[in-house]
């Protein structure tokens, strides 16, 4: 717990999984003197108030950001421009404006023109989440041991970057700084293409005529169910990610497809050594991710086993 | 705990993740009077003995199956034929011979000709596992609440099928019966293609020049790490699966690729409604899998969160 909060007044625009986790982390770690919350959906805002996530609640985003030292926008990336336009005129000089979007070049393109001079705009992306959405889904340690990537524009004041970094470190995250362009390529690989492939295989399985939906569900423990987790992520958020990171996604997807065709050919021609070589190499990458502290080494993600596994009734 | 064991003498050929889990489940539930274990790898057999998994240990598979009432072969599917040839002459009349392979038509093709008349050959596949291998990786409740698929040939005695079913139910599994051909198509969808895609994306990420391996590992919590689990599965086992279920795998892969190209086109042309429709549909399939008792509803598979997450040192 910090003696003096890093931020006097924090404004959170959007209070879903990410926004509500920031609110909880800020509260748990005493990072903000006052937390102002805004959501464009009345029911979501009411729920945030019921959960006691903040100190004040505002239907109007412009009102929420008044006098705020740090504003974090956590909305689907397609809505970033509209939010920036709504809050721009109400920001106090010297305020830091940041976001939590999964795409950065598009967010810069949308938000920067709407923000006044004298405001520090620092795009950010905490690489953390679950497959659930909404204010109830958040929790205080979502960001612990995870990376928050900042993509400041050239010329951004070092002091502002350091203040935002201190806030995220207070939430448990580690900080990495890179360009928005590089961010979008890296995340296309580590997040966007994995989601696209997961959505696709789940869709393909659902569409097959020769295998029933019941069979797909019953025998999903063979591997399929792993994909359904990220394919259960928020549809609006992910639609926007793909529409707003088109170039990087199409580029990495091209590589994926090329590699998949090579693998398909190896299967067709019975090239066992090629398969064995790839399957051995991929094993060591998981080992590296575990060593990097980004994955559990418990078998099966530590999923519960035994009679009560997956049965909400028990 | 059964009063009288279902099986007098059980022989396990192969004592890796699956074989050793069968041994543990049989012991924990009193399913067999004697458990004879065989492995072609001396170190694995010695380890099984150290772990006390059985009652007798045999380098020679033929010796292990002598007088056995039930023989379960748990080896990479490419080795099925050789094992059947080795044990065939030593089987007692009336013995049940089964396996645990992930492919069934090829196993039938390999094993059936090597087995003598008067033996009940019932191919089986318990749809359960983790990404770890070897006798240490097994555990007694691996099969609990999971499906074991039997693919008996036409004309197989009902009593033998019932006895094998009782054994698997004793291990905690539910029984499903289908043809070997249908099994191979269903598992291509729910297991083989998911593994292939996971291996492929992990390989693609590893090969990119513009994104470093360190970046892939650091930012893998965006979704990528989910894929690395099944891409860390046993390379020999999975090489054999793809070589031995070629037709069904190529058929389902063709559908997957076709759907992926449609999705790619939607992204290129900015068809947000198409994306949203798919992403909403896939969400309900996960819900169905949770309701079918085949998945946990805990966020993020119930992975540990917070400081100790994934750090073996803590």
Interface residues (C-beta under 8 A of the other chain):
Chain A: X102 X127 X128 X129 X130 X131 X132 X137 X139 X141 X142 X144 X145 X146 X147 X149 X172 X176 X185 X186 X187 X189 X190 X191 X192 X193 X194 X195 X196 X197 X198 X199 X200 X201 X202 X203 X204 X205 X206 X207 X208 X210 X211 X213 X214 X215 X216 X217 X218 X219 X220 X221 X222 X223 X224 X225 X226 X227 X228 X229 X230 X231 X232 X233 X235 X236 X238 X239 X240 X242 X243 X246 X249 X250 X252 X253 X255 X256 X257 X259 X260 X263 X264 X267 X268 X270 X272 X275 X276 X278 X279 X280 X281 X282 X283 X285 X286 X287 X288 X289 X290 X291 X292 X293 X294 X295 X296 X297 X298 X299 X300 X301 X302 X303 X304 X305 X306 X307 X309 X310 X311 X312
Chain B: X102 X127 X128 X129 X130 X131 X132 X137 X139 X141 X142 X144 X145 X146 X147 X149 X172 X176 X185 X186 X187 X189 X190 X191 X192 X193 X194 X195 X196 X197 X198 X199 X200 X201 X202 X203 X204 X205 X206 X207 X208 X210 X211 X213 X214 X215 X216 X217 X218 X219 X220 X221 X222 X223 X224 X225 X226 X227 X228 X229 X230 X231 X232 X233 X235 X236 X238 X239 X242 X243 X246 X249 X250 X252 X253 X255 X256 X257 X259 X260 X263 X264 X267 X268 X270 X272 X275 X276 X278 X279 X280 X281 X282 X283 X285 X286 X287 X288 X289 X290 X291 X292 X293 X294 X295 X296 X297 X298 X299 X300 X301 X302 X303 X304 X305 X306 X307 X309 X310 X311 X312
